[in-house]
Amino acid sequence: MFSHDSTFELCKKLMIYKMMGSNVFINYSLMGINVAYKVFGKRLTNFAIESTAASLFTGGVTVADLNKDSVKLEARGTGCIGCYVVEGVRDAKNSQLDEFLDFSLQSIRDIAVSGQESHFALKLTAYISTDLMEKLNLAQYRFVNDVLNVTFDASNDSVLSESQLVANLAAVGITDFSK
C-alpha cells in the first residue's frame, strides 16, 4: 500500500492520520472549515482541503480526476470506486434531484468508458430530504432508548429478554402484537 509513496507522502500521511485522531481536530475541524470559508473563501479553502487530507482519501473532485487516479491505481493492482456525498441538502427540489440523477448516470458512463471494471456507490439517502432523515433518526433514537431501553454501556453485557421487551412495549402503549 505504501510502497509507491515518497518519503514526503509518507510523512504527510502520518501527520494527517495523527491529526485526524486528535480530539482537538475531531471536535473543532468543522468549525475551522466554516471559519476558513468565511476568511479565505471557498476556492482557497477547498484547495487546501483537496491538497492535504482529501488527497489521501479521494481520487479528486471530478470524474476526470477519478479516472486519472484509477489508471494509476490499476497499474499498482488496486481498484477504485466512485462515490458521491450529497447529504445535508435541505428542502431539495425535484429539479435538483433530477440533476443529481443525471450527473450520477453520466458519471457511471464516464467511469466505465475505459473498459476496466468500474464501481459506483450511490447512497439512496441522497434522494431523501434532510428533514425526513432527522425525523427517522429521532424515531430510531427514541425506539432504542425509550422503548427498548438499551444502554450502550460496555460493562453491561445483559441481553434484552422477551419479557422485558413486552413490558417496554406495554409501557408506551403497544400491547397488540404477535410473534
MDTraj code that builds the backbone (N, CA, C; nanometers):
import mdtraj as md
import numpy as np

residues = "MET PHE SER HIS ASP SER THR PHE GLU LEU CYS LYS LYS LEU MET ILE TYR LYS MET MET GLY SER ASN VAL PHE ILE ASN TYR SER LEU MET GLY ILE ASN VAL ALA TYR LYS VAL PHE GLY LYS ARG LEU THR ASN PHE ALA ILE GLU SER THR ALA ALA SER LEU PHE THR GLY GLY VAL THR VAL ALA ASP LEU ASN LYS ASP SER VAL LYS LEU GLU ALA ARG GLY THR GLY CYS ILE GLY CYS TYR VAL VAL GLU GLY VAL ARG ASP ALA LYS ASN SER GLN LEU ASP GLU PHE LEU ASP PHE SER LEU GLN SER ILE ARG ASP ILE ALA VAL SER GLY GLN GLU SER HIS PHE ALA LEU LYS LEU THR ALA TYR ILE SER THR ASP LEU MET GLU LYS LEU ASN LEU ALA GLN TYR ARG PHE VAL ASN ASP VAL LEU ASN VAL THR PHE ASP ALA SER ASN ASP SER VAL LEU SER GLU SER GLN LEU VAL ALA ASN LEU ALA ALA VAL GLY ILE THR ASP PHE SER LYS".split()
xyz = np.array([
    [0.0821, -0.1199, 0.0000],
    [0.0000, 0.0000, 0.0000],
    [0.0861, 0.1258, 0.0000],
    [0.1894, 0.1281, 0.0809],
    [0.2714, 0.2475, 0.0933],
    [0.3992, 0.2411, 0.0098],
    [0.4229, 0.1301, -0.0594],
    [0.5497, 0.1130, -0.1302],
    [0.5679, 0.2114, -0.2449],
    [0.4612, 0.2685, -0.2956],
    [0.4702, 0.3635, -0.4070],
    [0.4833, 0.5082, -0.3602],
    [0.4773, 0.5300, -0.2294],
    [0.4805, 0.6662, -0.1756],
    [0.6229, 0.7143, -0.1536],
    [0.6437, 0.8423, -0.1786],
    [0.7727, 0.9046, -0.1491],
    [0.7812, 0.9289, 0.0022],
    [0.8984, 0.9635, 0.0481],
    [0.9169, 0.9941, 0.1899],
    [0.8264, 1.1105, 0.2308],
    [0.8174, 1.2118, 0.1445],
    [0.7303, 1.3258, 0.1727],
    [0.5850, 1.2807, 0.1879],
    [0.5373, 1.1954, 0.0960],
    [0.3984, 1.1479, 0.1025],
    [0.3742, 1.0647, 0.2279],
    [0.4710, 0.9833, 0.2672],
    [0.4570, 0.9033, 0.3894],
    [0.4489, 0.9933, 0.5129],
    [0.5343, 1.0969, 0.5178],
    [0.5305, 1.1915, 0.6299],
    [0.3974, 1.2663, 0.6331],
    [0.3500, 1.3062, 0.5153],
    [0.2212, 1.3756, 0.5048],
    [0.1096, 1.2857, 0.5575],
    [0.1091, 1.1590, 0.5182],
    [0.0062, 1.0652, 0.5650],
    [0.0132, 1.0476, 0.7157],
    [0.1329, 1.0313, 0.7691],
    [0.1489, 1.0148, 0.9128],
    [0.0934, 1.1359, 0.9872],
    [0.1290, 1.2550, 0.9429],
    [0.0831, 1.3766, 1.0095],
    [-0.0689, 1.3908, 1.0019],
    [-0.1261, 1.3628, 0.8850],
    [-0.2708, 1.3769, 0.8696],
    [-0.3446, 1.2715, 0.9515],
    [-0.2955, 1.1469, 0.9519],
    [-0.3591, 1.0426, 1.0325],
    [-0.3512, 1.0767, 1.1810],
    [-0.2371, 1.1266, 1.2268],
    [-0.2225, 1.1681, 1.3672],
    [-0.3182, 1.2833, 1.3997],
    [-0.3235, 1.3816, 1.3096],
    [-0.4106, 1.4970, 1.3298],
    [-0.5569, 1.4523, 1.3392],
    [-0.5983, 1.3632, 1.2488],
    [-0.7369, 1.3195, 1.2464],
    [-0.7734, 1.2347, 1.3678],
    [-0.6747, 1.1818, 1.4357],
    [-0.7001, 1.1045, 1.5567],
    [-0.7045, 1.1894, 1.6818],
    [-0.6748, 1.3183, 1.6696],
    [-0.6724, 1.4036, 1.7888],
    [-0.8116, 1.4561, 1.8197],
    [-0.8406, 1.4669, 1.9471],
    [-0.9710, 1.5187, 1.9899],
    [-0.9902, 1.6639, 1.9482],
    [-0.8833, 1.7403, 1.9455],
    [-0.8934, 1.8804, 1.9029],
    [-0.9443, 1.8865, 1.7595],
    [-0.8862, 1.8057, 1.6717],
    [-0.9301, 1.8037, 1.5312],
    [-1.0727, 1.7539, 1.5209],
    [-1.1029, 1.6450, 1.5890],
    [-1.2375, 1.5864, 1.5826],
    [-1.3419, 1.6864, 1.6297],
    [-1.3129, 1.7573, 1.7371],
    [-1.4119, 1.8480, 1.7958],
    [-1.4232, 1.9830, 1.7253],
    [-1.3165, 2.0288, 1.6591],
    [-1.3169, 2.1651, 1.6073],
    [-1.2941, 2.1781, 1.4570],
    [-1.2786, 2.0680, 1.3853],
    [-1.2465, 2.0783, 1.2427],
    [-1.3596, 2.1408, 1.1617],
    [-1.4825, 2.1046, 1.1887],
    [-1.5938, 2.1626, 1.1132],
    [-1.6027, 2.3130, 1.1362],
    [-1.5862, 2.3539, 1.2605],
    [-1.5866, 2.4972, 1.2906],
    [-1.4709, 2.5658, 1.2174],
    [-1.3544, 2.5025, 1.2173],
    [-1.2388, 2.5596, 1.1488],
    [-1.2612, 2.5739, 0.9997],
    [-1.3231, 2.4741, 0.9389],
    [-1.3524, 2.4817, 0.7947],
    [-1.4509, 2.5947, 0.7674],
    [-1.5529, 2.6083, 0.8506],
    [-1.6506, 2.7162, 0.8312],
    [-1.5858, 2.8535, 0.8445],
    [-1.4949, 2.8682, 0.9407],
    [-1.4228, 2.9951, 0.9563],
    [-1.3339, 3.0192, 0.8341],
    [-1.2659, 2.9151, 0.7877],
    [-1.1786, 2.9292, 0.6701],
    [-1.2584, 2.9708, 0.5468],
    [-1.3784, 2.9155, 0.5301],
    [-1.4626, 2.9567, 0.4171],
    [-1.4937, 3.1060, 0.4242],
    [-1.5207, 3.1559, 0.5449],
    [-1.5536, 3.2978, 0.5603],
    [-1.4314, 3.3870, 0.5418],
    [-1.3167, 3.3437, 0.5937],
    [-1.1962, 3.4262, 0.5898],
    [-1.1233, 3.4148, 0.4557],
    [-1.1024, 3.2922, 0.4073],
    [-1.0220, 3.2695, 0.2874],
    [-1.1042, 3.2453, 0.1609],
    [-1.2324, 3.2192, 0.1776],
    [-1.3174, 3.1935, 0.0627],
    [-1.3232, 3.0457, 0.0273],
    [-1.4183, 3.0153, -0.0560],
    [-1.4431, 2.8758, -0.0931],
    [-1.3282, 2.8161, -0.1738],
    [-1.2785, 2.8915, -0.2702],
    [-1.1760, 2.8394, -0.3613],
    [-1.0463, 2.8039, -0.2885],
    [-0.9945, 2.8950, -0.2069],
    [-0.8691, 2.8713, -0.1364],
    [-0.8858, 2.7618, -0.0297],
    [-0.9971, 2.7646, 0.0434],
    [-1.0217, 2.6625, 0.1459],
    [-1.0327, 2.5243, 0.0828],
    [-1.1094, 2.5133, -0.0261],
    [-1.1218, 2.3841, -0.0936],
    [-0.9880, 2.3370, -0.1495],
    [-0.9072, 2.4286, -0.2009],
    [-0.7736, 2.3921, -0.2500],
    [-0.6900, 2.3336, -0.1369],
    [-0.6939, 2.3984, -0.0202],
    [-0.6166, 2.3497, 0.0949],
    [-0.6645, 2.2112, 0.1381],
    [-0.7949, 2.1921, 0.1423],
    [-0.8507, 2.0620, 0.1819],
    [-0.8136, 1.9552, 0.0791],
    [-0.8309, 1.9879, -0.0492],
    [-0.8059, 1.8906, -0.1562],
    [-0.6587, 1.8520, -0.1660],
    [-0.5690, 1.9425, -0.1306],
    [-0.4273, 1.9096, -0.1441],
    [-0.3676, 1.8530, -0.0154],
    [-0.4459, 1.8449, 0.0901],
    [-0.3954, 1.7838, 0.2140],
    [-0.4736, 1.6551, 0.2409],
    [-0.5659, 1.6574, 0.3339],
    [-0.6360, 1.5361, 0.3762],
    [-0.7171, 1.4719, 0.2640],
    [-0.7857, 1.5510, 0.1848],
    [-0.8698, 1.4934, 0.0791],
    [-0.7873, 1.4134, -0.0210],
    [-0.6629, 1.4554, -0.0439],
    [-0.5790, 1.3833, -0.1405],
    [-0.5456, 1.2421, -0.0930],
    [-0.5560, 1.2172, 0.0370],
    [-0.5299, 1.0833, 0.0892],
    [-0.6510, 0.9914, 0.0762],
    [-0.7694, 1.0500, 0.0766],
    [-0.8902, 0.9699, 0.0852],
    [-0.9754, 0.9702, -0.0407],
    [-0.9454, 1.0586, -0.1344],
    [-1.0260, 1.0662, -0.2562],
    [-0.9367, 1.0723, -0.3788],
    [-0.9950, 1.0367, -0.4916],
    [-0.9236, 1.0446, -0.6189],
    [-0.9364, 1.1809, -0.6824],
    [-1.0118, 1.2681, -0.6191],
    [-1.0299, 1.4024, -0.6727],
    [-1.1740, 1.4467, -0.6650],
    [-1.2011, 1.5561, -0.7328],
    [-1.3319, 1.6179, -0.7253],
    [-1.4199, 1.5785, -0.8436],
    [-1.3591, 1.5600, -0.9571],
    [-1.4358, 1.5324, -1.0787],
    [-1.4175, 1.3870, -1.1226],
    [-1.5031, 1.3443, -1.2163],
    [-1.4898, 1.2101, -1.2721],
    [-1.3571, 1.1985, -1.3478],
    [-1.3140, 1.3055, -1.4117],
    [-1.1844, 1.3040, -1.4810],
    [-1.0720, 1.2777, -1.3812],
    [-1.0795, 1.3406, -1.2625],
    [-0.9800, 1.3150, -1.1573],
    [-0.9827, 1.1677, -1.1170],
    [-1.1028, 1.1150, -1.0993],
    [-1.1185, 0.9748, -1.0597],
    [-1.0609, 0.8807, -1.1646],
    [-1.0911, 0.9078, -1.2908],
    [-1.0393, 0.8224, -1.3980],
    [-0.8861, 0.8271, -1.4043],
    [-0.8291, 0.9467, -1.3870],
    [-0.6831, 0.9605, -1.3879],
    [-0.6228, 0.8820, -1.2716],
    [-0.6838, 0.8942, -1.1553],
    [-0.6355, 0.8241, -1.0374],
    [-0.6536, 0.6731, -1.0522],
    [-0.7638, 0.6308, -1.1134],
    [-0.7901, 0.4875, -1.1275],
    [-0.6882, 0.4204, -1.2191],
    [-0.6400, 0.4923, -1.3210],
    [-0.5372, 0.4378, -1.4099],
    [-0.4091, 0.4119, -1.3300],
    [-0.3719, 0.5085, -1.2453],
    [-0.2525, 0.4952, -1.1611],
    [-0.2700, 0.3793, -1.0627],
    [-0.3881, 0.3704, -1.0019],
    [-0.4119, 0.2640, -0.9049],
    [-0.4167, 0.1267, -0.9712],
    [-0.4768, 0.1197, -1.0898],
    [-0.4849, -0.0083, -1.1608],
    [-0.3456, -0.0618, -1.1924],
    [-0.2532, 0.0268, -1.2273],
    [-0.1152, -0.0148, -1.2547],
    [-0.0505, -0.0742, -1.1298],
    [-0.0986, -0.0331, -1.0129],
    [-0.0472, -0.0857, -0.8857],
    [-0.1247, -0.2083, -0.8385],
    [-0.2291, -0.2470, -0.9144],
    [-0.3102, -0.3614, -0.8753],
    [-0.4170, -0.3280, -0.7730],
    [-0.4537, -0.2010, -0.7659],
    [-0.5547, -0.1557, -0.6705],
    [-0.6734, -0.0999, -0.7474],
    [-0.7930, -0.1351, -0.7058],
    [-0.9129, -0.0836, -0.7704],
    [-0.9594, 0.0444, -0.7052],
    [-1.0628, 0.1033, -0.7610],
    [-1.1200, 0.2236, -0.7018],
    [-1.2711, 0.2220, -0.7229],
    [-1.3370, 0.3132, -0.6567],
    [-1.4821, 0.3216, -0.6636],
    [-1.5226, 0.4680, -0.6649],
    [-1.6219, 0.5007, -0.7460],
    [-1.6741, 0.6369, -0.7490],
    [-1.7844, 0.6514, -0.6457],
    [-1.7724, 0.7512, -0.5605],
    [-1.8736, 0.7769, -0.4562],
    [-1.9017, 0.9268, -0.4513],
    [-2.0264, 0.9588, -0.4315],
    [-2.0630, 1.0993, -0.4152],
    [-2.1419, 1.1160, -0.2874],
    [-2.1155, 1.2238, -0.2168],
    [-2.1870, 1.2542, -0.0935],
    [-2.2673, 1.3811, -0.1191],
    [-2.3960, 1.3713, -0.1019],
    [-2.4804, 1.4886, -0.1262],
    [-2.5787, 1.5117, -0.0123],
    [-2.5573, 1.4466, 0.0987],
    [-2.6480, 1.4650, 0.2102],
    [-2.6332, 1.6058, 0.2661],
    [-2.7318, 1.6459, 0.3394],
    [-2.7266, 1.7766, 0.4011],
    [-2.7986, 1.8834, 0.3209],
    [-2.8612, 1.8446, 0.2101],
    [-2.9368, 1.9406, 0.1302],
    [-3.0769, 1.9508, 0.1900],
    [-3.1101, 2.0671, 0.2386],
    [-3.2433, 2.0879, 0.2961],
    [-3.3392, 2.1294, 0.1858],
    [-3.4585, 2.0792, 0.1949],
    [-3.5655, 2.1171, 0.1021],
    [-3.5213, 2.1052, -0.0442],
    [-3.4625, 1.9918, -0.0778],
    [-3.4172, 1.9708, -0.2159],
    [-3.5378, 1.9718, -0.3091],
    [-3.5240, 2.0421, -0.4169],
    [-3.6289, 2.0479, -0.5191],
    [-3.6132, 1.9275, -0.6116],
    [-3.7238, 1.8859, -0.6710],
    [-3.7185, 1.7735, -0.7648],
    [-3.6202, 1.8006, -0.8775],
    [-3.6116, 1.9260, -0.9210],
    [-3.5181, 1.9585, -1.0298],
    [-3.3735, 1.9338, -0.9861],
    [-3.3402, 1.9634, -0.8583],
    [-3.2056, 1.9368, -0.8071],
    [-3.1790, 1.7868, -0.8039],
    [-3.2780, 1.7109, -0.7595],
    [-3.2622, 1.5656, -0.7535],
    [-3.2489, 1.5070, -0.8937],
    [-3.3240, 1.5626, -0.9891],
    [-3.3117, 1.5181, -1.1284],
    [-3.1714, 1.5468, -1.1822],
    [-3.1177, 1.6644, -1.1492],
    [-2.9812, 1.6989, -1.1918],
    [-2.8803, 1.6026, -1.1313],
    [-2.8981, 1.5673, -1.0033],
    [-2.8064, 1.4744, -0.9392],
    [-2.8164, 1.3363, -1.0044],
    [-2.9376, 1.2944, -1.0378],
    [-2.9548, 1.1665, -1.1066],
    [-2.8825, 1.1677, -1.2416],
    [-2.9023, 1.2743, -1.3193],
    [-2.8345, 1.2856, -1.4497],
    [-2.6829, 1.2843, -1.4312],
    [-2.6344, 1.3579, -1.3308],
    [-2.4913, 1.3622, -1.3006],
    [-2.4399, 1.2236, -1.2638],
    [-2.5150, 1.1509, -1.1815],
    [-2.4748, 1.0162, -1.1395],
    [-2.4683, 0.9218, -1.2588],
    [-2.5700, 0.9247, -1.3429],
    [-2.5720, 0.8372, -1.4605],
    [-2.4553, 0.8687, -1.5548],
    [-2.4285, 0.9976, -1.5764],
    [-2.3169, 1.0359, -1.6627],
    [-2.1835, 0.9937, -1.6004],
    [-2.1733, 1.0042, -1.4693],
    [-2.0507, 0.9622, -1.4006],
    [-2.0265, 0.8133, -1.4199],
    [-2.1318, 0.7339, -1.4096],
    [-2.1185, 0.5887, -1.4297],
    [-2.0707, 0.5611, -1.5716],
    [-2.1284, 0.6305, -1.6685],
    [-2.0854, 0.6135, -1.8080],
    [-1.9384, 0.6520, -1.8246],
    [-1.8983, 0.7644, -1.7638],
    [-1.7604, 0.8128, -1.7771],
    [-1.6608, 0.7189, -1.7095],
    [-1.6976, 0.6649, -1.5956],
    [-1.6078, 0.5751, -1.5236],
    [-1.5869, 0.4461, -1.6032],
    [-1.6917, 0.3990, -1.6672],
    [-1.6847, 0.2711, -1.7391],
    [-1.6277, 0.2835, -1.8798],
    [-1.6002, 0.4034, -1.9271],
    [-1.5579, 0.4239, -2.0657],
    [-1.4229, 0.3578, -2.0955],
    [-1.3386, 0.3435, -1.9956],
    [-1.2064, 0.2856, -2.0192],
    [-1.2116, 0.1354, -2.0435],
    [-1.3221, 0.0732, -2.0112],
    [-1.3350, -0.0705, -2.0311],
    [-1.2908, -0.1522, -1.9108],
    [-1.2265, -0.0878, -1.8139],
    [-1.1866, -0.1616, -1.6946],
    [-1.3067, -0.1776, -1.6021],
    [-1.2966, -0.2717, -1.5107],
    [-1.4049, -0.2940, -1.4156],
    [-1.4270, -0.1662, -1.3361],
    [-1.5518, -0.1249, -1.3242],
    [-1.5822, 0.0021, -1.2586],
    [-1.6856, -0.0193, -1.1491],
    [-1.6779, 0.0657, -1.0486],
    [-1.7714, 0.0584, -0.9372],
    [-1.8204, 0.1993, -0.9065],
    [-1.9458, 0.2092, -0.8679],
    [-2.0035, 0.3388, -0.8334],
    [-2.0949, 0.3184, -0.7138],
    [-2.0744, 0.3917, -0.6073],
    [-2.1577, 0.3808, -0.4876],
    [-2.2587, 0.4945, -0.4877],
    [-2.3825, 0.4590, -0.4770],
    [-2.4894, 0.5577, -0.4721],
    [-2.5599, 0.5451, -0.3385],
    [-2.5564, 0.6486, -0.2616],
    [-2.6251, 0.6482, -0.1334],
    [-2.7676, 0.6962, -0.1573],
    [-2.8614, 0.6089, -0.1315],
    [-3.0002, 0.6454, -0.1560],
    [-3.0468, 0.7600, -0.0674],
    [-2.9755, 0.7858, 0.0413],
    [-3.0115, 0.8992, 0.1256],
    [-2.9921, 1.0314, 0.0526],
    [-2.9240, 1.0276, -0.0615],
    [-2.9094, 1.1487, -0.1414],
    [-3.0454, 1.1956, -0.1934],
    [-3.1392, 1.1046, -0.1971],
    [-3.2713, 1.1370, -0.2506],
    [-3.3765, 1.1535, -0.1411],
    [-3.3321, 1.1666, -0.0182],
    [-3.4239, 1.1850, 0.0942],
    [-3.3939, 1.3209, 0.1561],
    [-3.4974, 1.3954, 0.1877],
    [-3.4750, 1.5280, 0.2458],
    [-3.4108, 1.5159, 0.3837],
    [-3.3334, 1.6153, 0.4198],
    [-3.2674, 1.6173, 0.5497],
    [-3.3700, 1.6144, 0.6617],
    [-3.4815, 1.6838, 0.6430],
    [-3.5850, 1.6849, 0.7459],
    [-3.6364, 1.5442, 0.7736],
    [-3.6613, 1.4662, 0.6686],
    [-3.7096, 1.3299, 0.6865],
    [-3.6036, 1.2435, 0.7540],
    [-3.4755, 1.2591, 0.7143],
    [-3.3694, 1.1815, 0.7781],
    [-3.3594, 1.2149, 0.9269],
    [-3.3781, 1.3430, 0.9624],
    [-3.3736, 1.3816, 1.1030],
    [-3.4889, 1.3194, 1.1804],
    [-3.6069, 1.3138, 1.1196],
    [-3.7221, 1.2503, 1.1853],
    [-3.6979, 1.1014, 1.2030],
    [-3.6433, 1.0349, 1.1014],
    [-3.6129, 0.8921, 1.1120],
    [-3.5064, 0.8666, 1.2188],
    [-3.4071, 0.9537, 1.2259],
    [-3.3027, 0.9409, 1.3273],
    [-3.3613, 0.9562, 1.4671],
    [-3.4490, 1.0535, 1.4850],
    [-3.5128, 1.0738, 1.6145],
    [-3.5998, 0.9541, 1.6511],
    [-3.6749, 0.9008, 1.5527],
    [-3.7585, 0.7840, 1.5782],
    [-3.6730, 0.6647, 1.6203],
    [-3.5611, 0.6443, 1.5520],
    [-3.4718, 0.5336, 1.5869],
    [-3.4148, 0.5539, 1.7268],
    [-3.3726, 0.6762, 1.7564],
    [-3.3170, 0.7063, 1.8883],
    [-3.4201, 0.6770, 1.9971],
    [-3.5424, 0.7253, 1.9766],
    [-3.6467, 0.7032, 2.0767],
    [-3.6816, 0.5557, 2.0910],
    [-3.6859, 0.4834, 1.9810],
    [-3.7165, 0.3411, 1.9880],
    [-3.6093, 0.2678, 2.0682],
    [-3.4823, 0.2949, 2.0382],
    [-3.3728, 0.2259, 2.1069],
    [-3.3676, 0.2659, 2.2539],
    [-3.3796, 0.3957, 2.2823],
    [-3.3632, 0.4429, 2.4195],
    [-3.4902, 0.4368, 2.5029],
    [-3.6034, 0.4763, 2.4453],
    [-3.7267, 0.4854, 2.5235],
    [-3.8076, 0.3566, 2.5235],
    [-3.8084, 0.2851, 2.4128],
    [-3.8883, 0.1629, 2.4050],
    [-3.8061, 0.0414, 2.4453],
    [-3.6944, 0.0209, 2.3796],
    [-3.6128, -0.0959, 2.4114],
    [-3.5343, -0.0781, 2.5417],
    [-3.5106, 0.0460, 2.5795],
    [-3.4297, 0.0784, 2.6974],
    [-3.2906, 0.0158, 2.6883],
    [-3.2324, 0.0221, 2.5713],
    [-3.0992, -0.0325, 2.5501],
    [-2.9972, 0.0741, 2.5879],
    [-2.8992, 0.0333, 2.6665],
    [-2.7902, 0.1243, 2.7002],
    [-2.6648, 0.0756, 2.6293],
    [-2.5797, 0.1677, 2.5962],
    [-2.4561, 0.1340, 2.5277],
    [-2.3403, 0.1444, 2.6255],
    [-2.3524, 0.0651, 2.7316],
    [-2.2501, 0.0597, 2.8343],
    [-2.1675, -0.0654, 2.8108],
    [-2.0398, -0.0486, 2.7838],
    [-1.9527, -0.1618, 2.7516],
    [-1.9448, -0.2631, 2.8655],
    [-1.9653, -0.2186, 2.9892],
    [-1.9569, -0.3112, 3.1030],
    [-2.0873, -0.3888, 3.1235],
    [-2.1945, -0.3484, 3.0550],
    [-2.3233, -0.4159, 3.0688],
    [-2.3418, -0.5112, 2.9511],
    [-2.3301, -0.6389, 2.9769],
    [-2.3436, -0.7369, 2.8693],
    [-2.4761, -0.8130, 2.8757],
    [-2.5725, -0.7533, 2.9449],
    [-2.7035, -0.8188, 2.9544],
    [-2.7749, -0.8115, 2.8196],
    [-2.8692, -0.9014, 2.8018],
    [-2.9449, -0.9115, 2.6778],
    [-3.0907, -0.8799, 2.7080],
    [-3.1562, -0.8102, 2.6172],
    [-3.2971, -0.7772, 2.6330],
    [-3.3794, -0.9054, 2.6208],
    [-3.4502, -0.9395, 2.7259],
    [-3.5306, -1.0621, 2.7226],
    [-3.6660, -1.0333, 2.6587],
    [-3.7344, -1.1406, 2.6229],
    [-3.8672, -1.1253, 2.5621],
    [-3.9632, -1.0595, 2.6601],
    [-3.9571, -1.0978, 2.7863],
    [-4.0490, -1.0382, 2.8858],
    [-4.0182, -0.8902, 2.9063],
    [-3.8896, -0.8530, 2.9019],
    [-3.8546, -0.7111, 2.9133],
    [-3.9066, -0.6339, 2.7931],
    [-3.8928, -0.6923, 2.6740],
    [-3.9418, -0.6268, 2.5531],
    [-4.0920, -0.6052, 2.5608],
    [-4.1674, -0.7069, 2.6024],
    [-4.3126, -0.6956, 2.6158],
    [-4.3472, -0.5847, 2.7150],
    [-4.2772, -0.5820, 2.8290],
    [-4.3018, -0.4779, 2.9297],
    [-4.2679, -0.3392, 2.8757],
    [-4.1554, -0.3277, 2.8033],
    [-4.1153, -0.1985, 2.7465],
    [-4.2170, -0.1490, 2.6444],
    [-4.2644, -0.2392, 2.5593],
    [-4.3647, -0.2016, 2.4594],
    [-4.4957, -0.1611, 2.5267],
    [-4.5364, -0.2357, 2.6305],
    [-4.6602, -0.2032, 2.7030],
    [-4.6502, -0.0664, 2.7694],
    [-4.5314, -0.0315, 2.8157],
    [-4.5112, 0.0982, 2.8823],
    [-4.5365, 0.2163, 2.7897],
    [-4.5238, 0.1943, 2.6581],
    [-4.5514, 0.3015, 2.5622],
    [-4.6827, 0.2780, 2.4880],
    [-4.7629, 0.1850, 2.5412],
    [-4.8968, 0.1644, 2.4852],
    [-4.9072, 0.0642, 2.3710],
    [-4.8039, -0.0136, 2.3479],
    [-4.8086, -0.1144, 2.2421],
    [-4.8308, -0.2495, 2.3073],
    [-4.9534, -0.2983, 2.2981],
    [-4.9857, -0.4255, 2.3614],
    [-5.0412, -0.5285, 2.2639],
    [-5.0793, -0.4854, 2.1468],
    [-5.1377, -0.5757, 2.0473],
    [-5.0320, -0.6059, 1.9406],
    [-4.9691, -0.7212, 1.9534],
    [-4.8700, -0.7645, 1.8549],
    [-4.8633, -0.9158, 1.8587],
    [-4.8076, -0.9722, 1.7563],
    [-4.7936, -1.1176, 1.7531],
    [-4.6497, -1.1533, 1.7247],
    [-4.6142, -1.2744, 1.7633],
    [-4.4769, -1.3218, 1.7425],
    [-4.4564, -1.3600, 1.6009],
])
top = md.Topology()
chain = top.add_chain()
for i, resn in enumerate(residues, 1):
    res = top.add_residue(resn, chain, resSeq=i)
    for name in ("N", "CA", "C"):
        top.add_atom(name, md.element.get_by_symbol(name[0]), res)
traj = md.Trajectory(xyz[None], top)
